[in-house]
Every structure is written in C-alpha cells, then in structure tokens.
Amino acid sequence: MEVREGSVSRRRGGDLLLWAVVATPVMAGRVSPPWHPHDVPLCGGVLALLALAVAVSRRWPLVAVLAVVAGSLVDGNVVFAIPVFGYLAGRRSARALPAAVVFAAIAVTGTVLNLGLLGTDPATWFMLASVLLFAGVFPWLLGRLRRQQQALADAGRRHEQDERRAVVERVRLRERARIAQDMHDSLGHDLSLIALRAGALEVAPELSPAHRAAAGELRASVAAASERLHDVVGVLREEHTLRPPGESVADVVDGARDAGMTVDLRADAVGLPPLVAHAVHRVVREALTNAARYAPDAPVAVEVARAADTVTVAVVNPAPPTGPLPGAASHGSGLLALRERVRLAGGVLDAGPRDGGWAVTARLPLAGAGPPAVTAHPAVDPETGGPHRAEPGAAARRLREARRRLRRSLLVAFGAPAGLALALTLVYYPLVTAGAVLDQAGYERLRLGEPRDALGLPRRQVGPPSTGAVPGCEYYTDRNFPFAQATWQLCFADGRLVSKEQIER
C-alpha cells in the first residue's frame, strides 16, 4: 500500500513539474509589458487548458496534443508545449496509426481553415505547417523511437532471463541423469544379487515344489524388473562414468593427495543411504576439483559429520597464497549441479566466501526426508502480468522483432521529417508561384513612367523580402525554388512605374 501511494505521489509531482514547464512561456508572455485588462482571464483559461492537457496526457496523450494545438491559436506561446506533448504521445502510445490520423487531421483542418476560409498568405500557411511538422511530428517520432529502444531493452532482458533459466534447467537435467546413472548401477547390482539368491532357492532340494516354483517366479520377476530398469534409466546414462563403481570419499581424497594437494580428512561416511552417499561423494569431489583449480596451493579440510538424522559435509580452503580468489568457482554450472544433487536428496547446499577462502557445506537427511516436491515458480511476464511461459526460441523471436521495430523507428524518425518537409515544399511552391511569376524577359520589358495597367503584371504578388516592404512597391518572384522568394521590386507613384529593382538574396 505504501509503495502504491509513493508511486502516485511521484506521478503527481511529475505532472505538476510538467505543467510548470509548459506554463512558464505563457506566464512570461503575460507578465511582460504592455499589459491589457483582458490578459488575466485569457491567461487563466490558457493555464487551465494546459493543466487539462497534463491531466489527460498519461491516458490519452493524443488528446493532450490536440489541446495544446488548439491553445496555440489563442496564445502563441502555447506552441512551446507542442514538442513536449508530441514527445510524450510518442513515448506513451502503443500504436502509431492513431497518431498519424491525428496529425493528418490537424494538417488538413489547418490547411482548409487558413487557405480556404481565412485567406491566409501561403507563406504564413507554410510556417504554420512547418511548426506542426518540426514541433509536433518530429518530437512524436523521437518519443516513438525511445519507446522502441525501451522495448528492445526489455526484450533483451527477457532473453537473458530465459537463457539463464535454460542453463539452470540443462544443469538440473544433466544432474538428474547422473543420479539416474548412479541409481542404475547400485539398484542393478542389488537386483542382480536378489535374482541370484532366488535362483539358488529355485534349485534347493530341501524346498517343496511349490516353494521352488515361487522362487522361480521371484527370480523371473526380478530379472524382468532389472531389464526394465536398464531400459528406462539406462537411456539417461552418460558416455563416461563420473564415479567409478565402489569409489568412496576416502578414495576421492587419496586421489587429490596423489595429485599434490594437501587434504585433511575427517569422515564418518560408512553405511549411508545410497542417495545420500552419492550426494556426499559428489559434493566432496566437486569441491576438491574447484579448490585444485582456484586455490591450488591452499590446504583443504574435508569433514563428513554424521548425527542422529543428518549428515553434514564441509569442504573448506583458505585464500591461496597466489593466484585468483576461489570464489570464481561459484559462477559455473558445477555449483548448480551440486545444488540439484543435494536438493534431490532432500538437503540444502551452502557455498560462499569464508575468512578470505571458500567453503562448501551440505546438510542431508539420513532418513524420512525424500526429495522435495517440485514446485514451479514461473516468472511474471511483463507484457501480460501473468506467468511467463517460455517457449523454445520465443525470447529470441521477441528480441529479433524488437530490433526490427527499432531499426524501422530509426528510419522513420529521420526519414519521415525529411520526406514530409519535401512534400510540404512541393505543396507550398505552386501555391506561392501561382499567378505571381514575372520572368526575366517580362521584367526587362517594363519601362519607367508607363501606367501600371498597361504593364501586364501578374495578378498576384509574393511577400516582401525579410528587410520589409517599401510603401508603394509591389513584389514578384522569378520561380526560384523551393521558397519562391521575392525577386523583383516595382514601385509606383500616381499609378505609374517610377522604379524597378532586382532584390539581392
């Protein structure tokens, strides 16, 4: 509950900060002179509109974009909020089609309103369309790109988690196969002895025929069971036997000593149950192998302590005089396999640094504690909120799909503005040049002093140059691309041409 309240508080604080950022240009424009009485209610309405846009931006980000675009018609300073909400719309919208529809609707509506109803100059329309493109569409594309980058990072993390789970599962299966191999060897040996004794009873003369027949059936059943055990468990046998038949903990320690290690053994491992004995043997062997690899010059203490109902195995070595620390062994698959082996025997394994060295400790029950029940703990899928069900190659496919979407978003983020700008220019150019072109030959035919009506000038003019319009002068273009800027300046007095000039650009 406290976590949820903290999240809500942070979200509200973020929304308040966002409102302060987008409202600052509006308030700065209103507090600057000159002041007008109607500015106060107008400013309040604009600030309320921005607050509404912030409130709906998390759930309906495109509605917030529409709100600030409409607000820019009332107060030009609201235009500074368009890039902010455009970016948030790209960051928070799951689909791209609704945003494309909204921006297209804004563009069409603005074009019809300005060119059709209000008679806005094409240059002004071009400026407004450019504002929509670079202040709205381009930030939305950047937000969309950031969303795809986050999706790629999430897919990469899920892929790594699935890979780690797959590695752990392979280690567990391999360890179970080794256990099956050990059980096959020991149980097969015991069943063979039972079959041998049943065969002896079958031919014993002092038994009655009925008893000998029963012994024969017992021998046949044991033989059949041994054969089934060989067929079922033998499939899991590995090519190389990891534990020689009959090898004990003392034999493992003797082999380590023969290899040059200093090992102190204190063990009471006689008469252990088979599964426990196998686990003890495996723990000692794996721990000595790691000690020889990561602390070759350090002495090792091996202790197998037996209590009433448990047996404890401890393999401890101090820090090596030279070379890497022994903790590196804990990151391999050997420790995972040991944990699985001990877990299946009903015990627990603890491995980690101790006094600068390394210690491996296992505690196993002697009786009455079989393997723990296997309980699945599936990971939570971040997309559905339910259990994550890993399928072969599913994480890799998601990762490839996320990378493909990111590449496409990169292409769109940088290519779409350029393409839209080109399309906008191709629309703007004929609008500006239609009926406003005076070519070089026509300009040279103009004679000073002639009446304006006799000059045959184009029916429309273009906007004056950036230096400003001169009273009594008209401006025409020579079709220069892409903006069709003013090329000729013709000045009149009393309806006659008094000067003509080519504008330097």
Secondary structure in CASP SS format (residue, H / E / C, confidence):
PFRMAT SS
TARGET T0000
AUTHOR 0000-0000-0000
METHOD secondary structure of the structure
MODEL  1
M C 1.00
E H 1.00
V H 1.00
R H 1.00
E H 1.00
G H 1.00
S H 1.00
V H 1.00
S H 1.00
R H 1.00
R H 1.00
R H 1.00
G H 1.00
G H 1.00
D H 1.00
L H 1.00
L H 1.00
L H 1.00
W H 1.00
A H 1.00
V H 1.00
V H 1.00
A H 1.00
T H 1.00
P H 1.00
V H 1.00
M H 1.00
A H 1.00
G H 1.00
R H 1.00
V H 1.00
S C 1.00
P C 1.00
P C 1.00
W C 1.00
H C 1.00
P C 1.00
H C 1.00
D H 1.00
V H 1.00
P H 1.00
L H 1.00
C H 1.00
G H 1.00
G H 1.00
V H 1.00
L H 1.00
A H 1.00
L H 1.00
L H 1.00
A H 1.00
L H 1.00
A H 1.00
V H 1.00
A H 1.00
V H 1.00
S C 1.00
R C 1.00
R C 1.00
W C 1.00
P H 1.00
L H 1.00
V H 1.00
A H 1.00
V H 1.00
L H 1.00
A H 1.00
V H 1.00
V H 1.00
A H 1.00
G H 1.00
S H 1.00
L H 1.00
V H 1.00
D C 1.00
G H 1.00
N H 1.00
V H 1.00
V H 1.00
F H 1.00
A H 1.00
I H 1.00
P H 1.00
V H 1.00
F H 1.00
G H 1.00
Y H 1.00
L H 1.00
A H 1.00
G H 1.00
R H 1.00
R H 1.00
S C 1.00
A C 1.00
R C 1.00
A C 1.00
L H 1.00
P H 1.00
A H 1.00
A H 1.00
V H 1.00
V H 1.00
F H 1.00
A H 1.00
A H 1.00
I H 1.00
A H 1.00
V H 1.00
T H 1.00
G H 1.00
T H 1.00
V H 1.00
L H 1.00
N H 1.00
L H 1.00
G H 1.00
L H 1.00
L C 1.00
G C 1.00
T C 1.00
D C 1.00
P H 1.00
A H 1.00
T H 1.00
W H 1.00
F H 1.00
M H 1.00
L H 1.00
A H 1.00
S H 1.00
V H 1.00
L H 1.00
L H 1.00
F H 1.00
A H 1.00
G H 1.00
V H 1.00
F H 1.00
P H 1.00
W H 1.00
L H 1.00
L H 1.00
G H 1.00
R H 1.00
L H 1.00
R H 1.00
R H 1.00
Q H 1.00
Q H 1.00
Q H 1.00
A H 1.00
L H 1.00
A H 1.00
D H 1.00
A H 1.00
G H 1.00
R H 1.00
R H 1.00
H H 1.00
E H 1.00
Q H 1.00
D H 1.00
E H 1.00
R H 1.00
R H 1.00
A H 1.00
V H 1.00
V H 1.00
E H 1.00
R H 1.00
V H 1.00
R H 1.00
L H 1.00
R H 1.00
E H 1.00
R H 1.00
A H 1.00
R H 1.00
I H 1.00
A H 1.00
Q H 1.00
D H 1.00
M H 1.00
H H 1.00
D H 1.00
S H 1.00
L H 1.00
G H 1.00
H H 1.00
D H 1.00
L H 1.00
S H 1.00
L H 1.00
I H 1.00
A H 1.00
L H 1.00
R H 1.00
A H 1.00
G H 1.00
A H 1.00
L H 1.00
E H 1.00
V C 1.00
A C 1.00
P C 1.00
E C 1.00
L C 1.00
S C 1.00
P H 1.00
A H 1.00
H H 1.00
R H 1.00
A H 1.00
A H 1.00
A H 1.00
G H 1.00
E H 1.00
L H 1.00
R H 1.00
A H 1.00
S H 1.00
V H 1.00
A H 1.00
A H 1.00
A H 1.00
S H 1.00
E H 1.00
R H 1.00
L H 1.00
H H 1.00
D H 1.00
V H 1.00
V H 1.00
G H 1.00
V H 1.00
L H 1.00
R C 1.00
E C 1.00
E C 1.00
H C 1.00
T C 1.00
L C 1.00
R C 1.00
P C 1.00
P C 1.00
G C 1.00
E C 1.00
S C 1.00
V H 1.00
A H 1.00
D H 1.00
V H 1.00
V H 1.00
D H 1.00
G H 1.00
A H 1.00
R H 1.00
D H 1.00
A C 1.00
G C 1.00
M C 1.00
T C 1.00
V E 1.00
D E 1.00
L E 1.00
R E 1.00
A E 1.00
D C 1.00
A C 1.00
V C 1.00
G C 1.00
L C 1.00
P C 1.00
P H 1.00
L H 1.00
V H 1.00
A H 1.00
H H 1.00
A H 1.00
V H 1.00
H H 1.00
R H 1.00
V H 1.00
V H 1.00
R H 1.00
E H 1.00
A H 1.00
L H 1.00
T H 1.00
N H 1.00
A H 1.00
A H 1.00
R H 1.00
Y H 1.00
A C 1.00
P C 1.00
D C 1.00
A C 1.00
P C 1.00
V E 1.00
A E 1.00
V E 1.00
E E 1.00
V E 1.00
A E 1.00
R E 1.00
A C 1.00
A C 1.00
D C 1.00
T E 1.00
V E 1.00
T E 1.00
V E 1.00
A E 1.00
V E 1.00
V E 1.00
N E 1.00
P C 1.00
A C 1.00
P C 1.00
P C 1.00
T C 1.00
G C 1.00
P C 1.00
L C 1.00
P H 1.00
G H 1.00
A H 1.00
A H 1.00
S H 1.00
H H 1.00
G C 1.00
S H 1.00
G H 1.00
L H 1.00
L H 1.00
A H 1.00
L H 1.00
R H 1.00
E H 1.00
R H 1.00
V H 1.00
R H 1.00
L H 1.00
A C 1.00
G C 1.00
G C 1.00
V E 1.00
L E 1.00
D E 1.00
A E 1.00
G E 1.00
P E 1.00
R E 1.00
D C 1.00
G C 1.00
G E 1.00
W E 1.00
A E 1.00
V E 1.00
T E 1.00
A E 1.00
R E 1.00
L E 1.00
P E 1.00
L C 1.00
A C 1.00
G C 1.00
A C 1.00
G C 1.00
P C 1.00
P C 1.00
A C 1.00
V C 1.00
T C 1.00
A C 1.00
H C 1.00
P C 1.00
A C 1.00
V E 1.00
D C 1.00
P C 1.00
E C 1.00
T C 1.00
G C 1.00
G C 1.00
P E 1.00
H C 1.00
R C 1.00
A C 1.00
E C 1.00
P C 1.00
G C 1.00
A H 1.00
A H 1.00
A H 1.00
R H 1.00
R H 1.00
L H 1.00
R H 1.00
E H 1.00
A H 1.00
R H 1.00
R H 1.00
R H 1.00
L H 1.00
R H 1.00
R H 1.00
S H 1.00
L H 1.00
L H 1.00
V H 1.00
A H 1.00
F H 1.00
G H 1.00
A H 1.00
P H 1.00
A H 1.00
G H 1.00
L H 1.00
A H 1.00
L H 1.00
A H 1.00
L H 1.00
T H 1.00
L H 1.00
V H 1.00
Y H 1.00
Y H 1.00
P H 1.00
L H 1.00
V H 1.00
T H 1.00
A C 1.00
G C 1.00
A C 1.00
V E 1.00
L C 1.00
D C 1.00
Q H 1.00
A H 1.00
G H 1.00
Y H 1.00
E H 1.00
R H 1.00
L C 1.00
R C 1.00
L C 1.00
G C 1.00
E C 1.00
P E 1.00
R H 1.00
D H 1.00
A H 1.00
L C 1.00
G C 1.00
L C 1.00
P C 1.00
R C 1.00
R C 1.00
Q C 1.00
V C 1.00
G C 1.00
P C 1.00
P C 1.00
S C 1.00
T C 1.00
G C 1.00
A C 1.00
V C 1.00
P C 1.00
G C 1.00
C E 1.00
E E 1.00
Y E 1.00
Y E 1.00
T E 1.00
D C 1.00
R C 1.00
N C 1.00
F C 1.00
P C 1.00
F C 1.00
A C 1.00
Q C 1.00
A C 1.00
T C 1.00
W E 1.00
Q E 1.00
L E 1.00
C E 1.00
F E 1.00
A E 1.00
D C 1.00
G C 1.00
R E 1.00
L E 1.00
V E 1.00
S E 1.00
K E 1.00
E E 1.00
Q E 1.00
I C 1.00
E C 1.00
R C 1.00
END
